[in-house]
């Protein structure tokens, strides 16, 4: 009998050893999760399935390793009739099907109090009731993870777009994490909208280049983590303006459409077009009120006129265009002519000398004649002279008719003036000396063309020709100056 009693423990030990080989648990020894986040613990188990009828229900449990399984509730189980710990309700979940040997555990909204060691147990009927020796060590650290902001589509002005703030490792519907948004682009949104992880934003042009912050708060410890991004909002050109640089250094900024700009002829002018847009707009200039042909476009935002001419008058338009739209701004350029005194002309007629003079400028000038020391202007007439003047638009015209003989040293000048200046031209200048012979009344017959040629020559810059030419005529036709009897 004694040998048999000694053999039974050996048989039982061998059987127990074989039985324990059938119970295996594959679970990570250490799992780390940040507080407030979620973690999935993969788990596989095996047991001797032939030791229990297949009709017996299969139950699996996760317990605190320090708890008495007969006195304490599990933290998670598939046994519907088993109450789980209050502090882990809705937090610890079994994933997968135990019938496929899946014992994976999901832990959401991790807290510092969740840290510890956990053990796994399987039960099936009377024969399968086993607590595995492998343990799960859970470590919960401080929340240091930074959130991410996901923009599903590019931000375009006026188009609603959803932005999602998420924390890597967090679960959907996390209860202990709260979200909040701050930024200049949110000043029109209500508080409730700003406390959701999903933000619906209708961006504006002024929101481009501003900062948007998503902050995540963990309620248990009041720890916060946040991320800030720079908004890139696309929008069509707006706020067009023209900077006008004048020759004298004055700079004028124009934001109104189709203003009038007056500039003196010959001065330099630089027009710089500016537009606010994203992406940057292509700027181009064209002249005229109608849409330009490609050849007439200045494909740059800067238009420079080194010397403004009359032909530059008209409307100049700057167009700013990007893929989202275009905008235009125009100005009308008026050129103020400098005072121009045109070449006068003279002719000898039966009644005497007849001269005409013309001038033009943006502001119509006035003309007058200086005959010797006298000044004749407007419309007047007397026994020796008649002046007839008229003006139309930028032009002014005047004519002078002199009757009778010409005195030595006589000078005839045409003068033009307006608010911007004055000019004078010498029409006739006679030499000093006595002119008593009637040669000037007869000069039309033989020397009239010569006098006209000499007058024209004088007006072209050789005034001395006229003076000495007339002197030559005087000497050749009249025999030189007639001296008085006392001489």
C-alpha positions as CSV (number, residue, x, y, z in Angstrom):
1,X,0.0,0.0,0.0
2,X,2.8,2.4,0.8
3,X,4.4,2.3,-2.6
4,X,1.0,3.1,-4.1
5,X,0.5,6.1,-1.8
6,X,3.9,7.4,-2.8
7,X,3.1,7.0,-6.5
8,X,-0.1,9.0,-6.4
9,X,1.5,12.4,-5.8
10,X,3.9,11.8,-8.6
11,X,1.0,10.9,-10.9
12,X,-1.0,13.9,-9.7
13,X,2.1,16.2,-10.2
14,X,2.6,15.0,-13.7
15,X,-1.0,15.5,-14.5
16,X,-1.0,19.0,-13.1
17,X,2.2,19.9,-14.9
18,X,0.6,18.7,-18.2
19,X,-2.5,20.7,-17.4
20,X,-0.6,23.9,-16.8
21,X,1.1,23.5,-20.2
22,X,-2.4,23.8,-21.7
23,X,-3.0,27.2,-20.1
24,X,-1.0,29.9,-21.9
25,X,-1.4,33.6,-22.0
26,X,0.2,35.9,-24.6
27,X,0.0,39.5,-23.3
28,X,2.6,42.3,-23.1
29,X,4.4,42.4,-19.8
30,X,4.4,46.3,-19.7
31,X,2.0,48.7,-21.4
32,X,2.4,52.5,-21.1
33,X,-0.3,55.1,-21.7
34,X,-0.6,58.8,-21.1
35,X,-3.4,60.0,-18.9
36,X,-6.6,60.8,-20.7
37,X,-5.6,58.7,-23.7
38,X,-6.5,55.2,-24.8
39,X,-4.6,52.0,-25.3
40,X,-5.3,48.6,-26.7
41,X,-3.7,45.6,-25.0
42,X,-3.5,42.7,-27.4
43,X,-4.1,39.3,-25.7
44,X,-4.4,35.6,-26.7
45,X,-5.1,32.7,-24.3
46,X,-5.4,28.9,-24.5
47,X,-6.9,26.3,-22.2
48,X,-7.7,22.5,-22.4
49,X,-11.0,22.7,-24.3
50,X,-11.7,19.0,-24.1
51,X,-11.9,19.1,-20.3
52,X,-15.3,20.8,-20.4
53,X,-18.5,20.2,-22.4
54,X,-18.9,22.7,-25.3
55,X,-22.3,23.6,-24.0
56,X,-20.8,25.3,-20.9
57,X,-20.4,29.1,-21.3
58,X,-16.9,30.5,-21.5
59,X,-16.2,33.4,-19.2
60,X,-13.0,35.5,-19.1
61,X,-12.0,38.1,-16.5
62,X,-9.4,40.8,-15.8
63,X,-8.7,41.6,-12.2
64,X,-6.4,43.7,-10.2
65,X,-3.5,41.4,-9.3
66,X,-3.8,42.4,-5.6
67,X,-7.6,41.6,-5.4
68,X,-9.1,38.4,-4.1
69,X,-11.0,37.0,-7.0
70,X,-13.6,35.6,-4.7
71,X,-14.2,38.8,-2.9
72,X,-13.5,41.6,-5.4
73,X,-15.2,42.5,-8.7
74,X,-13.2,42.3,-11.9
75,X,-12.3,45.3,-13.9
76,X,-13.7,43.7,-17.1
77,X,-15.5,40.5,-18.0
78,X,-17.8,39.1,-20.7
79,X,-20.0,37.6,-17.9
80,X,-23.2,39.6,-18.1
81,X,-24.2,38.6,-14.6
82,X,-21.0,39.7,-13.0
83,X,-20.7,43.3,-11.7
84,X,-17.5,45.1,-12.5
85,X,-15.7,47.7,-10.4
86,X,-17.4,51.0,-10.4
87,X,-14.2,53.0,-11.1
88,X,-13.6,51.0,-14.3
89,X,-17.1,50.9,-15.7
90,X,-17.1,52.2,-19.3
91,X,-13.4,52.5,-19.2
92,X,-12.1,48.9,-19.5
93,X,-13.6,46.8,-22.3
94,X,-13.0,43.4,-23.7
95,X,-12.5,43.3,-27.4
96,X,-12.8,40.3,-29.7
97,X,-14.5,37.0,-29.2
98,X,-13.3,34.7,-26.3
99,X,-14.4,31.7,-28.3
100,X,-11.5,32.6,-30.7
101,X,-9.2,32.8,-27.7
102,X,-9.1,36.6,-27.9
103,X,-8.7,38.3,-24.5
104,X,-7.7,41.8,-25.8
105,X,-8.4,44.6,-23.5
106,X,-9.2,48.3,-24.4
107,X,-8.5,51.0,-21.8
108,X,-9.9,54.4,-22.5
109,X,-9.6,57.7,-20.6
110,X,-6.6,56.4,-18.7
111,X,-6.1,57.8,-15.2
112,X,-3.2,57.7,-12.9
113,X,-5.2,55.5,-10.5
114,X,-5.4,52.8,-13.3
115,X,-1.7,52.1,-13.1
116,X,-0.9,48.7,-11.6
117,X,-0.7,45.0,-12.3
118,X,-3.6,43.0,-13.7
119,X,-4.2,39.2,-13.9
120,X,-6.4,37.2,-16.3
121,X,-8.8,34.3,-15.5
122,X,-10.8,31.9,-17.5
123,X,-13.8,29.8,-16.4
124,X,-15.8,27.1,-18.2
125,X,-18.0,24.7,-16.2
126,X,-16.6,23.0,-13.2
127,X,-13.4,21.7,-14.8
128,X,-12.0,24.9,-16.3
129,X,-11.3,27.6,-13.6
130,X,-7.8,29.0,-14.0
131,X,-6.0,32.2,-13.2
132,X,-2.9,32.7,-15.4
133,X,0.5,33.4,-13.9
134,X,1.4,35.9,-16.6
135,X,0.6,39.5,-15.6
136,X,-0.1,42.8,-17.3
137,X,1.7,45.8,-15.9
138,X,0.0,49.1,-16.8
139,X,1.9,52.4,-16.5
140,X,0.0,55.8,-16.8
141,X,2.2,58.8,-17.4
142,X,1.6,62.5,-17.6
143,X,-0.2,63.9,-20.6
144,X,2.5,65.3,-22.9
145,X,1.1,64.4,-26.4
146,X,0.6,67.4,-28.6
147,X,-2.7,67.6,-30.6
148,X,-3.0,67.8,-34.3
149,X,-5.3,70.0,-36.4
150,X,-6.6,68.3,-39.6
151,X,-7.9,70.6,-42.4
152,X,-9.8,68.4,-44.8
153,X,-9.6,70.9,-47.7
154,X,-7.8,74.2,-48.4
155,X,-9.2,77.2,-46.7
156,X,-11.0,79.5,-49.2
157,X,-12.6,82.8,-48.3
158,X,-16.4,82.4,-47.9
159,X,-16.5,78.6,-48.1
160,X,-17.3,76.6,-44.9
161,X,-14.6,74.2,-44.0
162,X,-14.3,71.6,-41.1
163,X,-11.2,71.6,-39.0
164,X,-10.7,68.7,-36.6
165,X,-8.5,68.8,-33.5
166,X,-7.4,65.4,-32.3
167,X,-4.9,64.0,-29.8
168,X,-2.9,61.0,-30.9
169,X,-3.9,58.1,-28.7
170,X,-7.2,59.5,-27.7
171,X,-10.5,57.6,-28.1
172,X,-13.5,58.8,-29.9
173,X,-15.9,60.3,-27.4
174,X,-13.2,60.6,-24.7
175,X,-15.0,61.8,-21.5
176,X,-12.0,63.3,-19.7
177,X,-10.7,65.4,-22.5
178,X,-12.2,68.8,-23.4
179,X,-11.3,70.9,-26.5
180,X,-11.2,74.6,-26.9
181,X,-10.3,76.9,-29.9
182,X,-8.9,80.4,-29.9
183,X,-7.9,82.7,-32.7
184,X,-8.7,86.0,-34.4
185,X,-10.7,84.1,-37.1
186,X,-13.2,82.9,-34.4
187,X,-14.5,86.2,-33.1
188,X,-17.8,85.6,-34.8
189,X,-18.4,82.1,-33.5
190,X,-20.3,81.1,-30.3
191,X,-18.8,79.5,-27.2
192,X,-20.4,76.1,-27.8
193,X,-18.8,75.9,-31.2
194,X,-15.4,76.6,-29.8
195,X,-15.6,73.7,-27.3
196,X,-15.9,70.9,-29.9
197,X,-13.1,68.9,-31.4
198,X,-14.6,69.7,-34.8
199,X,-14.7,73.4,-35.8
200,X,-16.7,74.7,-38.8
201,X,-15.0,77.8,-40.1
202,X,-16.0,80.2,-42.8
203,X,-12.7,82.0,-43.4
204,X,-12.4,85.6,-44.5
205,X,-9.6,87.4,-46.3
206,X,-8.5,89.1,-43.1
207,X,-8.1,85.6,-41.5
208,X,-5.1,84.8,-43.8
209,X,-1.9,84.8,-41.8
210,X,-3.6,84.7,-38.4
211,X,-3.0,82.1,-35.8
212,X,-5.5,79.4,-34.7
213,X,-4.9,77.4,-31.5
214,X,-6.5,74.1,-30.3
215,X,-6.1,73.4,-26.7
216,X,-6.9,70.0,-25.0
217,X,-7.5,69.8,-21.3
218,X,-7.4,66.7,-19.2
219,X,-10.1,67.2,-16.5
220,X,-8.6,64.8,-13.9
221,X,-5.4,66.7,-13.4
222,X,-6.1,70.0,-15.3
223,X,-3.2,69.3,-17.5
224,X,-3.4,71.1,-20.9
225,X,-1.7,70.6,-24.2
226,X,-2.1,72.7,-27.3
227,X,-1.1,73.3,-30.9
228,X,-1.0,76.6,-32.9
229,X,-1.1,76.8,-36.7
230,X,-0.9,79.7,-39.2
231,X,-4.0,79.9,-41.4
232,X,-3.5,80.0,-45.2
233,X,-6.7,81.4,-46.6
234,X,-7.0,81.9,-50.4
235,X,-9.1,84.8,-51.7
236,X,-9.7,86.8,-54.8
237,X,-7.9,90.2,-55.4
238,X,-9.2,93.0,-53.3
239,X,-8.2,96.5,-51.9
240,X,-6.7,97.5,-55.2
241,X,-4.7,100.7,-55.0
242,X,-2.4,102.8,-57.2
243,X,0.7,104.5,-55.9
244,X,1.5,107.6,-58.0
245,X,5.1,108.8,-57.9
246,X,5.6,112.3,-59.3
247,X,8.8,113.9,-60.6
248,X,9.0,116.2,-57.5
249,X,9.1,113.2,-55.2
250,X,5.4,113.4,-54.0
251,X,3.7,110.1,-53.6
252,X,-0.1,109.8,-53.8
253,X,-2.1,106.6,-53.0
254,X,-5.3,106.2,-54.9
255,X,-7.9,103.6,-53.9
256,X,-11.0,105.1,-55.7
257,X,-11.9,104.0,-59.2
258,X,-11.6,106.3,-62.2
259,X,-10.1,109.4,-60.7
260,X,-8.7,112.3,-62.7
261,X,-5.0,113.0,-62.6
262,X,-3.5,116.1,-64.3
263,X,0.2,116.4,-65.0
264,X,2.4,118.9,-66.8
265,X,3.7,117.7,-70.2
266,X,7.3,116.5,-70.1
267,X,7.3,115.5,-66.5
268,X,8.0,111.9,-65.5
269,X,5.3,109.7,-63.9
270,X,5.4,106.2,-62.3
271,X,2.2,104.2,-61.5
272,X,2.6,101.2,-59.2
273,X,-0.4,98.9,-58.8
274,X,-1.0,97.1,-55.5
275,X,-3.5,94.3,-54.7
276,X,-4.2,92.2,-51.7
277,X,-4.8,88.5,-52.6
278,X,-3.8,85.0,-52.0
279,X,-2.3,83.5,-54.1
280,X,-0.6,86.7,-55.3
281,X,-2.4,88.3,-58.2
282,X,-0.9,88.8,-61.6
283,X,-0.9,92.6,-62.3
284,X,-1.2,94.2,-65.7
285,X,-1.8,97.6,-67.2
286,X,-3.6,98.7,-70.3
287,X,-4.7,101.9,-71.8
288,X,-8.2,102.7,-73.0
289,X,-11.7,102.0,-71.7
290,X,-12.2,98.7,-73.5
291,X,-10.7,95.3,-72.8
292,X,-7.2,95.4,-74.1
293,X,-5.7,93.3,-76.8
294,X,-2.7,91.1,-75.6
295,X,-0.2,93.4,-77.4
296,X,-1.4,96.5,-75.4
297,X,-1.0,94.9,-71.9
298,X,1.9,95.9,-69.7
299,X,2.4,92.6,-67.8
300,X,3.8,94.2,-64.7
301,X,2.4,96.1,-61.7
302,X,4.6,99.1,-62.5
303,X,4.0,101.5,-65.4
304,X,6.6,104.2,-66.0
305,X,6.2,107.2,-68.3
306,X,9.6,108.9,-68.4
307,X,8.2,112.0,-70.2
308,X,4.5,112.4,-70.3
309,X,3.2,113.5,-73.8
310,X,-0.2,114.6,-75.2
311,X,-0.6,111.1,-76.6
312,X,-0.6,109.6,-73.1
313,X,-3.9,111.2,-72.3
314,X,-6.7,108.9,-71.5
315,X,-7.7,106.1,-69.1
316,X,-5.2,103.7,-67.6
317,X,-6.5,100.5,-66.0
318,X,-4.7,98.1,-63.7
319,X,-6.1,94.5,-63.5
320,X,-5.3,92.1,-60.7
321,X,-6.2,88.5,-61.4
322,X,-5.7,85.1,-59.7
323,X,-7.5,81.8,-60.0
324,X,-10.3,83.0,-57.6
325,X,-11.2,86.2,-59.5
326,X,-10.1,89.6,-60.7
327,X,-10.5,93.2,-60.0
328,X,-9.7,96.5,-61.8
329,X,-8.9,100.1,-60.9
330,X,-8.6,102.9,-63.3
331,X,-7.5,106.5,-63.5
332,X,-7.9,109.1,-66.2
333,X,-4.7,111.0,-67.1
334,X,-4.9,114.6,-68.4
335,X,-1.8,116.3,-69.7
336,X,-1.3,120.0,-69.0
337,X,0.4,121.4,-72.1
338,X,3.4,123.6,-71.5
339,X,2.9,127.0,-73.1
340,X,3.9,126.9,-76.7
341,X,4.3,130.0,-78.8
342,X,4.2,129.1,-82.4
343,X,6.3,130.9,-85.1
344,X,4.6,134.2,-86.1
345,X,4.3,135.3,-89.7
346,X,4.3,138.7,-91.3
347,X,3.5,140.1,-94.8
348,X,3.5,143.5,-96.5
349,X,0.2,144.5,-97.8
350,X,-1.1,147.7,-99.5
351,X,-2.2,149.3,-96.2
352,X,0.9,148.3,-94.3
353,X,2.5,145.5,-92.3
354,X,0.3,142.6,-91.2
355,X,1.6,140.1,-88.6
356,X,-0.1,137.1,-86.9
357,X,0.8,135.0,-83.8
358,X,-0.6,131.8,-82.3
359,X,0.0,130.0,-79.0
360,X,-1.5,127.0,-77.2
361,X,-1.5,125.3,-73.8
362,X,-3.9,123.2,-71.7
363,X,-5.0,126.4,-70.1
364,X,-5.7,128.7,-73.0
365,X,-3.1,131.6,-73.0
366,X,-3.7,135.2,-73.7
367,X,-1.8,137.0,-76.5
368,X,-0.7,140.6,-76.7
369,X,1.6,142.7,-78.9
370,X,4.4,144.9,-77.8
371,X,5.1,147.6,-80.4
372,X,8.0,149.7,-79.4
373,X,7.4,150.8,-75.9
374,X,3.6,150.3,-76.2
375,X,1.5,147.3,-75.2
376,X,-1.5,146.4,-77.4
377,X,-3.8,143.5,-76.4
378,X,-7.3,142.2,-76.8
379,X,-9.2,143.7,-79.7
380,X,-8.5,147.3,-80.5
381,X,-8.1,149.6,-83.4
382,X,-6.9,153.2,-84.0
383,X,-5.4,155.2,-86.9
384,X,-2.1,153.4,-86.8
385,X,-2.8,149.9,-85.6
386,X,-5.5,147.2,-85.4
387,X,-5.3,144.1,-83.2
388,X,-7.7,141.2,-83.6
389,X,-7.6,138.3,-81.0
390,X,-9.6,135.1,-80.6
391,X,-9.3,131.8,-78.7
392,X,-10.8,128.3,-79.1
393,X,-10.0,125.4,-76.7
394,X,-6.3,125.4,-76.0
395,X,-5.5,127.8,-78.9
396,X,-5.2,131.6,-78.9
397,X,-4.7,133.6,-82.1
398,X,-3.9,137.3,-82.6
399,X,-3.1,139.5,-85.6
400,X,-1.6,143.0,-85.8
401,X,-1.9,145.4,-88.7
402,X,0.3,148.5,-88.8
403,X,-0.4,151.4,-91.1
404,X,1.9,154.2,-92.1
405,X,5.7,154.4,-92.2
406,X,8.0,152.5,-89.8
407,X,10.2,154.4,-87.4
408,X,13.9,153.5,-86.9
409,X,14.6,151.2,-84.0
410,X,11.0,149.9,-84.0
411,X,10.6,146.5,-82.3
412,X,7.5,144.3,-82.6
413,X,7.1,141.4,-80.2
414,X,4.3,138.8,-79.7
415,X,3.8,137.7,-76.0
416,X,1.8,134.8,-74.6
417,X,1.1,134.1,-71.0
418,X,-1.1,132.0,-68.6
419,X,-0.8,130.9,-65.0
420,X,2.0,128.5,-65.8
421,X,4.4,131.0,-67.5
422,X,4.9,133.3,-70.3
423,X,6.9,133.4,-73.6
424,X,7.8,136.2,-76.0
425,X,9.0,136.2,-79.6
426,X,10.5,139.1,-81.6
427,X,8.6,139.5,-84.9
428,X,10.3,142.6,-86.3
429,X,13.3,144.8,-85.2
430,X,14.4,147.7,-87.3
431,X,17.8,149.4,-87.1
432,X,18.4,152.8,-85.6
433,X,18.4,155.7,-88.0
434,X,15.9,157.8,-90.0
435,X,13.5,156.1,-92.3
436,X,11.8,158.9,-94.2
437,X,11.9,157.6,-97.8
438,X,8.9,155.8,-99.1
439,X,10.8,152.7,-99.7
440,X,8.8,150.6,-97.3
441,X,5.6,151.4,-99.2
442,X,7.2,150.1,-102.4
443,X,9.2,147.1,-101.0
444,X,6.3,144.7,-101.8
445,X,7.2,145.2,-105.5
446,X,10.9,144.2,-105.3
447,X,11.9,143.2,-101.9
448,X,8.8,141.8,-100.1
449,X,9.8,138.2,-100.5
450,X,13.3,139.0,-99.2
451,X,11.8,140.6,-96.1
452,X,9.6,137.6,-95.4
453,X,12.5,135.3,-95.8
454,X,14.5,137.4,-93.4
455,X,11.7,137.5,-90.9
456,X,11.3,133.7,-91.0
457,X,15.1,133.4,-90.6
458,X,15.0,135.6,-87.5
459,X,12.2,133.5,-86.0
460,X,14.4,130.4,-86.5
461,X,17.2,131.9,-84.4
462,X,19.0,134.2,-86.7
463,X,17.5,137.5,-85.6
464,X,20.5,139.5,-86.7
465,X,19.7,138.6,-90.3
466,X,16.4,140.4,-90.1
467,X,18.0,143.5,-88.5
468,X,20.8,143.8,-90.9
469,X,18.7,142.6,-93.8
470,X,16.3,145.5,-93.3
471,X,19.3,147.8,-92.9
472,X,20.5,146.5,-96.2
473,X,17.2,147.2,-97.8
474,X,17.1,150.6,-96.3
475,X,20.5,151.5,-97.6
476,X,20.0,150.1,-101.0
477,X,16.6,151.6,-101.6
478,X,16.8,154.8,-99.7
479,X,20.4,155.7,-99.9
480,X,21.2,155.3,-96.3
481,X,20.0,157.5,-93.5
482,X,19.1,161.1,-94.4
483,X,21.0,163.4,-92.3
484,X,19.5,166.6,-91.0
485,X,20.5,170.0,-92.5
486,X,22.5,170.8,-89.5
487,X,24.6,167.8,-90.0
